Amino acid sequence: MDEKIEQKIRHLLQNVIDPNTGKDLVKSKSLKKIEDVDGKLKIIIDLDYPAKTQIPVIKKLVEDKLSSENIIADVEVKQNIIAHQVQRGVKVFDNVKNIIAISSGKGGVGKSTVSANIALALQAEGAKVGLLDADIYGPSQPTMLGITDKPTSLDGKSLEPLMSHGLQVASIGVLIDPDQPMIWRGPLAVSALQQLLTQTNWKDLDYLIVDMPPGTGDIQLSLSQEVPVTGAVIVTTPQDIALMDAKKGLVMFEKVNVPILGIIENMATHICSNCGHEEHIFGEGGAKKMAEQYSVNLLGEIPLDINIRMSMDKGEPIVASDPDSKVSAVYKEIARKIGVLVSERNKDYSAKMPSIKISED
């Protein structure tokens, strides 16, 4: 490899900005290799976030920049999602790289709908995704994902995740009679959730989305302290009463050292299905102000759209049933932002560290 050519390519790629990270490919360490393969240049770009739809975009950006200097090369762009650091003192899972908690300070803001569609959006971008329904008292994911099967166990010790739309799913809702209320005290509910999380045979997940129960009580605090969470996402509506409770949820995660990836404003606007008129029926700009107040990211604003509700009632979330819709595009953009923000966290190298065994010999 001619060193001058390599330096020239590096210099050129310092001027190619990844539209998802806002960083150039060299500074972000996405440029992995420049090599000579049988007399032909090959450039490998590694993206550490789900990027299935972005690979051709970035490939073209690189090729156009190289061709402007008459450099011909085989450009390969791929994604490589790795594990990132969690709270200190919490053991990470061998078969789950990153756990993302999706939370709300109160019920009724559409957190479960957001969780399901974000999970599907991450999957659509090429990630292996699981979804844990942690809402013990109101498990809704089985209905929203059209799950009617009961889980099975191959070894008598762990449960196999249920599959829906390509997602690996676990929910207390498939283990109980749907017509019976969960009359469990906090410690029992926490224990059941921990078992569901740790005794489900998750299979090599890039992301596990945890649909948290609403509020900031014993269950939420225990999960935040004991589950190896890479980051949390807060869901709210623009209403002042919802924002007030969402702030409590955000502060709870801060107190247990779980990083806040950002805030999603759900039901941000209403779009009339007849005339297309858009209005802020629940208020305007609340999540943006909250994000500015706490110096966190506003990940996106999701409209109040009848198609979202109808798709969830049928067990076919809109990202799966209508992937090319405007609403699905909003979910996918939010999912990419979450993936990028997770990738910017410190990496977890525990899987690469050798285990140390002490022998008496």
N, C-alpha and C positions, 0 to 999 in steps of 0.2 A: 504494500500500500504506500503510495506516494504521500509523504507527510504534508506537503504543500496542498495537495488535493483535499486531504482530510481536514486540514485547518480551514480551507476555503469553504468546505461544506458546513463545518461547525459555525463559521461566521454567518453563512447564509441562513442557517436554521435558527440562529439567534434572532432573526427578524420574522420568523414564522410564529404567530401567536395562536395558541390553542383557544378557540372561541369559548370553550367551556370553563377553562381555568383562568383565562386572562394572562397566562404566562407564556413565555417563549419555550420552544421544545428543548432547548439546552438548559436553561435555568431550572425548568421543572424536572429535569433529568429524565425526560421522556425519550430523548435520543439515547438508545442503548448501544448501537453498534454501527460502525462504518467499516465495511470489509470488501476485499477483492475476492470474488468467487469466479474462478475460471476466466479471469481477465475482464470481468464485468463488476461494476460497483453495485454493492447491495447495502441498503440503509434500513435499519430496523428501529421502529418507533414503538415503545411500550406505553400504553395508557393504563394508569392504575385506578380507573373507574369504569363502570359499565358504559360501553361506547359503541354498541353495534351499529347504530344509525350514524354515528359520528366518524367512524373509520374511513369511509369513502371521502368525507369532507376534508379531513386532515390529510389524507393521502394526496388529494388533489392540490391542497395548499403547498405541500412539500414538493410535489412534482412541478408545479408552476414556478416555484421559487428557483428550483434547480435548472429548469429549462430556460429561465431568464438569463442564465450564465452559460447556456449550452452544455450543461452537465446532464448526461443520461445515466440513470440508475434505476435499479429494481427497488422500489419502495414498499416495504412491508409494515403495515400498521396493525397492531394487535392489542388486546387488553389483558392485563395481568393483575387481578384483584388479590390483595394480600390482607393479612390480619393487622389490626391496629390496636394501640394500647387502650386498656380499660382502667377502671378504678384500681388503685393500689390495694393489694391484699385479697383481691378476688380472683379465683382461679378461672382461666379461660377454658373454653371447650375445644377439644381436639378437632371436632368435625364441623365447627361453626366459626367462620373467620371474623365476622362482625355482627354485633347485635345492636339493633336500632329500636329504641323505645319510642312509641308514638303515644302521646299523652294529652290529656285535657284536664283543666281544673274542675270541670263540671260535665254532666251528661247532656246529650241532646245537641251537641255541636257537630256531629257527623264524623267523629274520630274513627269509628270502625269502618265506615265507607272509605275514608281517606286511607286508612291502613291497607285495606284490600287492594285498592287501586294503585297505591304507591308500590306495593309488593309486585303487582303485575307489571307496572311500568319499569321497575328495575329488571324484571325478568325479560321484558321486551327488548331491553338494551343489552341482553346477553349474559345476565348474571344468574346464578343458581340461588333461588330464594325460598325461604320458608316463612310461615306465618303462624305465630303462637297467639291464640285468643286467650288473653289473660284476664278477661272480664268475667270473673267467676259468677257474679250475681246476675249478669245479663249477657251471656255468650250469644253473639249474633252472627259470627262468621260462618257457621254451618249453613244458615239460611242464605246469607249473602253470597256464598260460594257454591250453593246448590249441593251441599254434602249431605247424604242420607245414610251412607255406610257407617258401620261400626269399626273401630280400630282393631287390628289383630296383633298378636305377639308371636314371633318365631322362636323365641328362646324362653318364654315364660317369665321374663324379667323386664323387658323393655317393649314399648309399643311402636309399631310401624306407623310413620306419619301417613295421614290420608292424603290423597292426591286430588287436586282440583285445579283445572286450567294450567297445569304444569307446576303448581305450587305444592310444596310439602306443608301440610297443615296439621296442627294439634289444637284441640279445643275441649274444654270440659263439657261443652254442649252436646258432644256426641257420646258422652259416657252416662248421661242422666236422662230421665224422662223430661222432654221439653215442656210438659205442662206442670211440672213440679217446681216450686220455688226453692232456691238454694238457701236454706236456713242454717248457715254455718257461721260460727264466730271467727274472728280474725285469724288466730293462730292455725285453725284447721284449714281455712281458705289458703293461707300462705303455704302451708305444707303441701296441699294438693297441687298448687301451682308449681312449686319447686319440683315435685315429682313429675308433673307433666312436662316441664322443661328439660329436666336432666335425664328422664327415663324414656324420652322419645328418641327413636333411632334416626336422628337427623343425618342426612347423607351429603357430606361435603358441601355445605352451604357457604356461599359468598356473603350472604346477608340473611339474618333472621329478623323479621319485623315482629315486634311484640306490641300487640294491640292492648295497651294498658287499661285497667279499670279507671273510670273517672274519679277525680278527687285527689286528696293528699293524705289519706289515712294510713292505717297500719300496713295494709297490703301493698300500697304503692311505695311506702318507705322501705319495707323489707325487700321488695323486688329491686329497688334502686340501689340498696346497699349490698345485696348478695348476688345479684345477677351481673355477669361481666358485660356491662353496657359500653359500647363504643361511643354512642352519642344519643341524645334525645331530641325529639321534634315535638313542639307544642302546637296543638290545633285549637283554634278559637274562631268565634264569629265576631263581626264588628261591634256587637252590642257591648255596652259598658259593663253589664253584669257578667257577661262571659269573659271579658278581658280581665275583670277583677279576679276571677277564679283562676284564669290561665296564668296570671302573674304569680299566684301562690304555687302552682305546679312548677313553674320555671325556677322559682327560688328554692323549692324542695330539691330539685336536681343539682342546683349549684351547691347546696349545703352538703351533699354526699359526693361532690366532686365528679359528677357526670357532666361532660361538656354538652352545651346546648348547640345543636346544629342549626336550628332556626325555628321560625314560626310560620305556620300556614294559616291563612285566613280563609275559612270555609264560608260558603253562602255569602260571598262578598257582594255580589250583585244579583238581581233577578232579571232574567231575560224572558220577555213575554213570548210564548210559543206561537202566538197569532201574528203579532205585528213586529216582533224583534226589539221592542223598546226595552232599554236597560235602565234600571234604577236601583239605588242603594236602600233597600227597604229596612235593613237592620243597622243602618249607620254607615259611615265611610271613614276609611283611613285609620281605624282603631289599631289593627295589628301593626301597621307601619309605625305608628307612634310608640307602641310597646317595644318594637324591635329597636327603635332609636333610643328609647329610655334605658334598655338593658344592653345595648351595644351588641345585638345579635342579628342574624340575617333574616330578612323577610323572604321566605322561600318561594312564595307565590300566593295568588288569590284565585280561589275556585268559585265559579258562579253557582247560584242556586238554579239548577236545571232539572226539569222534570225527567229527562232521559237518564240522569244519574239514579234517581229514586226508582224508576221503573226497571232499570237493568239490575239493581241490587235485589229488588223484590223477586225477580225471576231467577236469581242465583247466577247471573251472568254479568259481573261488573263491567262498566262501560269501556274500560281499557281493553278488556278481552272481547266484548261483543261488538264494539264499534271503535276499533283502534285508530282509525283515521279521522275521528271527529275532533272538533275544536277543543272539547272538554278533555279528551284523551291526550291531546297535545299539551295541555296545561299540566296534567298529571306527570307526563313523561319529562317535561322540562324541570318540574320540581324534583323528580327522582334523580335526574342527572346532577342537579345541584347538590342533593344529598350525597350521591356517590363521590362527587368532587370534594366536598367538605370532609367526608370520612377519609379520603385519600390523603388529605393534608394533615391528618393527625399523625402523631409519632407512630412509627411502625412497631409491631410486636415481634420480637425475634425469639421468643421462648421456644417455638417449635423447632428452631434451628440449633438451640443450645443442647449440648450433649447431656444426657442424664448421668448423675454421679452416684455410683453405688459403693458402699463401704463394706469391705470383706474382712473377716477375721483372720484370713490366711496370711 
